[in-house]
Amino acid sequence: MNNYELMVIFTPVLSEEDFKAAQKRYEALVKDNGGEVTNTNPWGLKSLAYPIAKKTTGLYWVMEYTAPTSFNEKLKTQLLRDESQMRYMFTVLDKYAVLYNNRKRGGVKSSNTEKAEA
């Protein structure tokens, strides 16, 4: 089981209910395939760096999860089928990134000189 982070940019024309339903759908997909959702963070409506499909804004959502490596192909297939998403990105989190994210959620400030404990 590895730690991952998924960032999805949904189309800005989604209603609040559809945005929440999409989040729950992907969380359920992780849980149904033997994974565990560690954290979710809906960022909401943000400006895009460049237009995507003639849209200049998007609904951002970040999910941290733990899952088997083989699960990412299933998740990728579901994301490609979903017409409400414009872009997505998977990131594999190493132990330092997981520690950093936990500290940030806990409110602990981090400095550049501080070393993460293994």
C-alpha positions as CSV (number, residue, x, y, z in Angstrom):
1,M,0.0,0.0,0.0
2,N,1.4,3.4,-1.1
3,N,0.4,6.9,-0.2
4,Y,-1.0,9.0,-3.0
5,E,-2.4,12.5,-3.6
6,L,-5.0,13.1,-6.3
7,M,-5.8,16.6,-7.5
8,V,-8.8,17.0,-9.8
9,I,-10.0,20.2,-11.5
10,F,-13.8,19.9,-12.2
11,T,-15.7,22.1,-14.6
12,P,-16.9,25.3,-13.0
13,V,-20.5,24.8,-14.2
14,L,-21.1,22.1,-11.6
15,S,-23.6,22.8,-8.9
16,E,-22.5,22.4,-5.3
17,E,-24.5,19.2,-5.0
18,D,-22.8,17.7,-8.1
19,F,-19.4,18.8,-6.9
20,K,-20.0,17.0,-3.5
21,A,-21.4,13.9,-5.3
22,A,-18.3,13.7,-7.5
23,Q,-16.1,13.9,-4.4
24,K,-18.1,11.1,-2.6
25,R,-18.0,9.0,-5.8
26,Y,-14.2,9.0,-5.9
27,E,-13.9,8.5,-2.1
28,A,-16.2,5.5,-2.4
29,L,-14.2,4.1,-5.3
30,V,-11.0,4.2,-3.1
31,K,-12.7,2.5,-0.2
32,D,-14.4,-0.2,-2.4
33,N,-11.0,-1.2,-3.8
34,G,-9.3,-1.8,-0.5
35,G,-7.9,1.7,0.0
36,E,-8.3,4.3,2.7
37,V,-9.0,8.0,2.3
38,T,-6.6,9.9,4.5
39,N,-7.8,13.5,3.8
40,T,-9.9,15.5,1.4
41,N,-9.6,19.2,0.8
42,P,-12.1,20.9,-1.6
43,W,-10.3,24.2,-2.6
44,G,-13.4,25.5,-4.5
45,L,-13.4,27.8,-7.4
46,K,-10.0,29.0,-8.5
47,S,-8.6,30.7,-11.6
48,L,-6.7,28.5,-14.1
49,A,-3.2,29.4,-15.3
50,Y,-4.4,28.9,-18.9
51,P,-7.9,28.3,-20.4
52,I,-9.0,24.7,-20.6
53,A,-11.9,24.0,-23.0
54,K,-12.6,27.8,-23.1
55,K,-13.0,27.9,-19.3
56,T,-10.8,30.2,-17.2
57,T,-11.9,28.9,-13.8
58,G,-12.2,25.4,-12.2
59,L,-13.4,23.7,-9.1
60,Y,-10.3,22.2,-7.4
61,W,-10.3,19.2,-5.1
62,V,-7.4,17.3,-3.4
63,M,-7.7,13.8,-1.9
64,E,-4.9,12.0,-0.1
65,Y,-5.3,8.2,0.1
66,T,-3.6,4.9,0.7
67,A,-4.2,2.2,-1.9
68,P,-2.5,-0.7,-3.7
69,T,-0.5,0.3,-6.8
70,S,-2.9,-1.6,-9.1
71,F,-5.8,0.6,-8.1
72,N,-4.5,3.7,-9.9
73,E,-5.4,2.2,-13.3
74,K,-9.0,1.7,-12.2
75,L,-9.1,5.3,-10.8
76,K,-7.6,6.6,-14.0
77,T,-10.2,4.8,-16.1
78,Q,-13.0,6.3,-14.0
79,L,-11.5,9.8,-14.3
80,L,-11.2,9.6,-18.1
81,R,-14.9,8.5,-18.3
82,D,-16.0,11.4,-16.1
83,E,-17.1,14.4,-18.2
84,S,-17.3,16.8,-15.2
85,Q,-13.5,16.8,-14.7
86,M,-11.1,18.8,-16.9
87,R,-7.7,17.7,-15.5
88,Y,-6.3,15.4,-12.9
89,M,-2.9,14.6,-11.4
90,F,-1.7,11.7,-9.3
91,T,1.3,12.2,-7.0
92,V,3.1,9.4,-5.1
93,L,3.8,10.7,-1.6
94,D,7.0,9.5,0.2
95,K,7.2,9.4,4.0
96,Y,8.5,12.9,4.2
97,A,5.5,14.3,2.2
98,V,3.1,12.4,4.4
99,L,4.7,13.8,7.5
100,Y,4.7,17.3,6.1
101,N,1.0,17.1,5.2
102,N,0.1,15.8,8.6
103,R,2.0,18.6,10.3
104,K,0.4,21.2,8.0
105,R,-3.1,19.8,8.9
106,G,-2.1,19.9,12.6
107,G,-1.1,23.5,12.4
108,V,2.6,23.0,13.0
109,K,4.7,25.5,11.1
110,S,7.6,24.1,9.2
111,S,10.9,25.8,8.3
112,N,13.3,25.1,5.5
113,T,16.1,24.1,7.9
114,E,13.9,21.6,9.8
115,K,14.6,18.0,9.1
116,A,11.8,15.4,9.0
117,E,12.3,12.5,11.3
118,A,12.3,9.1,9.7
